[in-house]
Amino acid sequence: MITLKEIKYFVAVSEELNFRKAAKKLNISQPPLSKQIKILEEKLNLRLFERSKRGVKITLAGNDFLKNCYDIKFKINNSIESAKKIDKGELGNLKIGFSTLASFFILPKTISNFLRIYPNVELQLKEMRTEKIITDLKEKKIDIGFAGKKVVDRDIKSLSLFSEDIVLALNKKNKLKNKKKISIKDIKNEKFILFPKSKGSLGIYDKIIEFCKKANFKPTVIQEAYEIEVILGLVSGGLGVALIPENSGLIKLNNVIIKKFSEKSPTSEIYLIMRNFDLNPLTNNFYNLSK
């Protein structure tokens, strides 16, 4: 079996074509170097060098072997560099699950910041509901999650990334369209289109119900939908009003207008979540950079 040391010695002699100079380059004495080359030739059953009083010449077989040795050195050095980068969390693959609400602002911003510092990391993004993000995270199908709700789970740690007000989306034909200041009490008789109630987390649904409760009414919910596009589409069609995160209003539909509440409205938050005690440097770099 050929050793890396033998390859290193062979390359040095090939480049110098002088055992004395090669030994000096390797910081060893000449006799051990000559012995190692002889052992290598015996292992290969090849003559790698022609030795004469005129000097040292590499054989045709030796020259071909040298090309492969350079390739081996390159692959080894490249492997070492890759391993170091992986150990530092600078190289690898990161699987990210994200909720629809995260995609409007905080997800692109966070990813852009991360890739500016770690450009060699490959990101795999998949849109999913928060409940699915939690499940896939615990089953190690994804590494990081952008959740649209606060997650309380002993296996997961979370970081609040972004908070925004919940605003009112209504149809342009609604009688409230010209009112400058909208109160939550103004829409108590409206039909509501809401995000569904979450399981195991405090979501927008709960916050909206509580917001209405403080105004002494229970909203009439006629439809629930996960996708903000569907919710706004239903508002555009005149089916009812919706309370949505402010940045979701960036989706422009012809018949929909957005208004802020005069009261202090509930907020929608985006949380970055990962497994507790995850030792992957790449995952930890992403999480820590987002703080």
Buried (B, 14 or more C-beta within 10 A) or exposed (E): EBEEEBBEBBBBBBEBEBBEBBBBBBEBEBEEBBEBBEBBBEEBEEEBBEEEEEEBEBBEEBEEBBEEBEEBBEEEEEEEEBEEBBEEBBBBEBBBBBBBBBBBBBBEEBBEEBEEEBEEBEBEBBBBBBBBBBBBBEEEEBBBBBBBBBBEBEEBBBEEBBEBBBBBBBBEEBEBEEEEEBEBBBBBEBBBBBBBEBEEBBBBBBBBBEBBEEBEEEBEBEBBBBEBEEBBBBBBEEBBBBBBBBBBBEBEBEBBBBBBBBBEBBBBBBBBBBBEEBEBBBBEBBBEBBE
